[in-house]
């Protein structure tokens, strides 16, 4: 392998690691934002609706709740 090829591969690897960290940060921020919205929204929902949504979600993941 020539030194030019080695430098190109190393540069590409370093660049993708930087983008990966930035993408991870954006994804983490989006997850926090979505989670906060869901918790805030649940605070204003009617209790029976909250129960029904949680109950259906448990069943959709085959999680026993009874």
Backbone as ProteinMPNN parsed JSONL, in Angstrom:
{"seq_chain_A": "XXXXXXXXXXXXXXXXXXXXXXXXXXXXXXXXXXXXXXXXXXXXXXXXXXXXXXXXXXXXXXXXXX", "coords_chain_A": {"N_chain_A": [[0.854, -1.166, 0.0], [0.567, 2.208, -0.774], [1.923, 5.282, 0.61], [0.254, 7.418, 0.154], [-2.28, 6.271, -0.154], [-2.634, 5.225, 2.411], [-2.704, 7.571, 3.965], [-5.057, 8.706, 2.969], [-6.992, 6.859, 3.772], [-6.716, 7.031, 6.565], [-7.437, 9.713, 6.966], [-10.094, 9.665, 6.131], [-11.198, 7.985, 8.046], [-10.832, 9.452, 10.423], [-12.415, 11.697, 9.868], [-15.003, 10.59, 9.671], [-15.381, 9.747, 12.268], [-15.63, 12.147, 13.627], [-17.973, 13.184, 12.48], [-19.687, 11.212, 13.313], [-19.744, 11.571, 16.082], [-20.968, 14.068, 16.189], [-23.431, 13.456, 15.017], [-24.37, 11.679, 16.905], [-24.659, 13.38, 19.098], [-26.692, 15.068, 18.161], [-28.759, 13.196, 17.873], [-29.048, 12.385, 20.538], [-29.892, 14.796, 21.703], [-32.312, 15.133, 20.345], [-33.704, 12.892, 21.311], [-33.887, 13.522, 24.031], [-35.414, 15.843, 23.867], [-37.782, 14.836, 22.698], [-38.537, 12.974, 24.688], [-38.942, 14.716, 26.855], [-41.085, 16.198, 25.866], [-43.018, 14.166, 25.677], [-43.331, 13.443, 28.391], [-44.253, 15.879, 29.421], [-46.588, 16.209, 27.948], [-48.04, 13.975, 28.806], [-48.582, 14.735, 31.359], [-50.778, 16.401, 31.113], [-52.746, 14.83, 30.085], [-55.757, 12.883, 30.288], [-56.344, 10.66, 33.021], [-57.399, 8.023, 32.42], [-56.878, 7.785, 29.695], [-54.097, 7.787, 29.7], [-53.582, 5.406, 31.052], [-54.715, 3.562, 29.252], [-53.109, 3.928, 26.977], [-50.574, 3.181, 27.944], [-51.142, 0.563, 28.658], [-51.809, -0.618, 26.163], [-49.353, -0.278, 24.878], [-47.709, -1.924, 26.423], [-48.797, -4.433, 25.834], [-48.281, -4.544, 23.075], [-45.57, -4.96, 23.021], [-45.418, -7.485, 23.991], [-45.344, -7.696, 26.754], [-46.189, -8.808, 29.872], [-48.929, -7.592, 31.74], [-50.969, -8.092, 33.418]], "CA_chain_A": [[0.0, 0.0, 0.0], [1.391, 3.418, -0.816], [1.674, 6.198, 1.719], [-0.881, 8.26, -0.217], [-3.485, 5.516, 0.16], [-2.729, 5.142, 3.862], [-3.151, 8.87, 4.471], [-6.456, 8.904, 2.591], [-7.813, 6.018, 4.634], [-6.679, 7.606, 7.903], [-8.214, 10.952, 6.955], [-11.51, 9.318, 6.045], [-11.592, 7.423, 9.331], [-10.911, 10.541, 11.398], [-13.554, 12.533, 9.516], [-16.261, 9.925, 9.989], [-15.507, 9.717, 13.722], [-16.126, 13.46, 14.01], [-19.386, 13.249, 12.088], [-20.425, 10.268, 14.138], [-19.953, 12.213, 17.385], [-21.953, 15.131, 15.991], [-24.72, 12.816, 14.802], [-24.775, 11.127, 18.195], [-25.114, 14.504, 19.915], [-27.99, 15.501, 17.635], [-29.727, 12.158, 18.216], [-29.286, 12.457, 21.984], [-30.694, 15.991, 21.953], [-33.661, 14.86, 19.845], [-34.332, 11.952, 22.231], [-34.215, 14.269, 25.25], [-36.515, 16.738, 23.524], [-38.983, 14.023, 22.534], [-38.9, 12.452, 26.006], [-39.492, 15.823, 27.646], [-42.405, 16.498, 25.314], [-43.949, 13.108, 26.068], [-43.624, 13.567, 29.819], [-45.06, 17.085, 29.608], [-47.902, 15.925, 27.37], [-48.727, 13.014, 29.662], [-49.04, 15.46, 32.541], [-52.065, 17.041, 30.83], [-53.697, 13.855, 29.554], [-56.691, 12.319, 31.255], [-55.772, 9.432, 33.583], [-57.813, 6.804, 31.715], [-56.158, 7.754, 28.421], [-52.714, 7.411, 30.0], [-53.598, 3.981, 31.354], [-54.983, 2.814, 28.024], [-51.929, 4.001, 26.111], [-49.527, 2.352, 28.542], [-51.61, -0.816, 28.577], [-51.652, -1.058, 24.778], [-47.921, -0.348, 24.579], [-47.187, -3.134, 27.066], [-49.228, -5.595, 25.055], [-47.634, -4.557, 21.761], [-44.218, -5.495, 23.214], [-45.591, -8.799, 24.609], [-44.994, -7.565, 28.164], [-47.39, -9.108, 30.655], [-49.283, -6.525, 32.67], [-52.098, -8.524, 34.257]], "C_chain_A": [[0.903, 1.233, 0.0], [1.031, 4.333, 0.346], [0.489, 7.116, 1.432], [-2.206, 7.559, 0.137], [-3.697, 5.437, 1.666], [-3.22, 6.457, 4.453], [-4.618, 9.113, 4.149], [-7.378, 8.095, 3.485], [-7.855, 6.597, 6.038], [-7.49, 8.89, 7.98], [-9.707, 10.652, 6.924], [-12.004, 8.766, 7.377], [-11.751, 8.515, 10.375], [-12.118, 11.423, 11.123], [-14.874, 11.893, 9.882], [-16.463, 9.816, 11.5], [-16.055, 11.047, 14.231], [-17.608, 13.597, 13.661], [-20.223, 12.333, 12.96], [-20.713, 10.875, 15.516], [-21.006, 13.311, 17.271], [-23.337, 14.531, 15.783], [-25.253, 12.221, 16.098], [-25.31, 12.23, 19.097], [-26.483, 14.988, 19.456], [-29.073, 14.483, 18.002], [-30.056, 12.185, 19.708], [-30.16, 13.663, 22.323], [-32.135, 15.761, 21.505], [-34.4, 13.91, 20.782], [-34.746, 12.644, 23.525], [-35.406, 15.189, 25.003], [-37.825, 15.967, 23.388], [-39.455, 13.476, 23.881], [-39.52, 13.518, 26.888], [-40.893, 16.176, 27.173], [-43.422, 15.444, 25.736], [-44.31, 13.196, 27.546], [-44.513, 14.769, 30.097], [-46.484, 16.85, 29.102], [-48.706, 14.974, 28.226], [-49.263, 13.698, 30.914], [-50.398, 16.11, 32.349], [-53.105, 16.085, 30.269], [-54.624, 13.375, 30.67], [-56.139, 10.984, 31.753], [-56.155, 8.151, 32.839], [-57.088, 6.68, 30.379], [-54.71, 7.322, 28.625], [-52.64, 5.91, 30.26], [-53.779, 3.161, 30.079], [-53.768, 2.806, 27.102], [-50.8, 3.127, 26.646], [-49.886, 0.874, 28.44], [-51.416, -1.366, 27.173], [-50.177, -1.188, 24.399], [-47.302, -1.597, 25.201], [-47.563, -4.371, 26.27], [-48.544, -5.656, 23.695], [-46.2, -5.076, 21.842], [-44.231, -6.861, 23.9], [-45.134, -8.799, 26.064], [-46.237, -7.839, 28.98], [-47.691, -7.991, 31.659], [-50.461, -6.902, 33.552], [-51.621, -9.585, 35.197]], "O_chain_A": [[1.903, 1.269, 0.717], [-0.014, 4.185, 0.979], [-0.204, 7.544, 2.355], [-3.129, 8.184, 0.661], [-4.825, 5.568, 2.142], [-4.064, 6.456, 5.348], [-5.347, 9.669, 4.97], [-8.425, 8.583, 3.909], [-8.923, 6.651, 6.647], [-8.168, 9.124, 8.98], [-10.492, 11.307, 7.61], [-13.128, 9.06, 7.785], [-12.716, 8.5, 11.138], [-12.785, 11.857, 12.063], [-15.781, 12.578, 10.357], [-17.602, 9.794, 11.966], [-16.856, 11.07, 15.164], [-18.398, 14.077, 14.474], [-21.359, 12.664, 13.301], [-21.808, 10.706, 16.052], [-21.843, 13.464, 18.161], [-24.317, 15.046, 16.321], [-26.457, 12.258, 16.354], [-26.31, 12.034, 19.787], [-27.343, 15.286, 20.285], [-30.176, 14.862, 18.396], [-31.215, 12.026, 20.093], [-31.07, 13.556, 23.145], [-33.073, 16.148, 22.203], [-35.593, 14.091, 21.027], [-35.826, 12.384, 24.054], [-36.301, 15.295, 25.842], [-38.857, 16.396, 23.903], [-40.649, 13.513, 24.179], [-40.501, 13.264, 27.587], [-41.784, 16.425, 27.985], [-44.549, 15.774, 26.108], [-45.476, 13.039, 27.909], [-45.427, 14.689, 30.918], [-47.457, 17.243, 29.746], [-49.919, 15.136, 28.365], [-50.283, 13.283, 31.464], [-51.106, 16.349, 33.327], [-54.236, 16.493, 30.005], [-54.289, 13.461, 31.852], [-55.526, 10.249, 30.979], [-55.307, 7.278, 32.649], [-56.723, 5.575, 29.977], [-54.161, 6.576, 27.814], [-51.75, 5.226, 29.755], [-53.071, 2.178, 29.861], [-53.443, 1.775, 26.513], [-50.147, 2.415, 25.884], [-49.026, 0.037, 28.167], [-50.906, -2.475, 27.012], [-49.801, -2.112, 23.678], [-46.468, -2.255, 24.579], [-46.733, -5.256, 26.059], [-48.255, -6.752, 23.214], [-45.667, -5.577, 20.853], [-43.189, -7.346, 24.34], [-44.596, -9.795, 26.548], [-47.25, -7.163, 28.798], [-46.789, -7.509, 32.345], [-50.903, -6.088, 34.363], [-52.403, -10.096, 35.998]]}, "name": "protein", "num_of_chains": 1, "seq": "XXXXXXXXXXXXXXXXXXXXXXXXXXXXXXXXXXXXXXXXXXXXXXXXXXXXXXXXXXXXXXXXXX"}
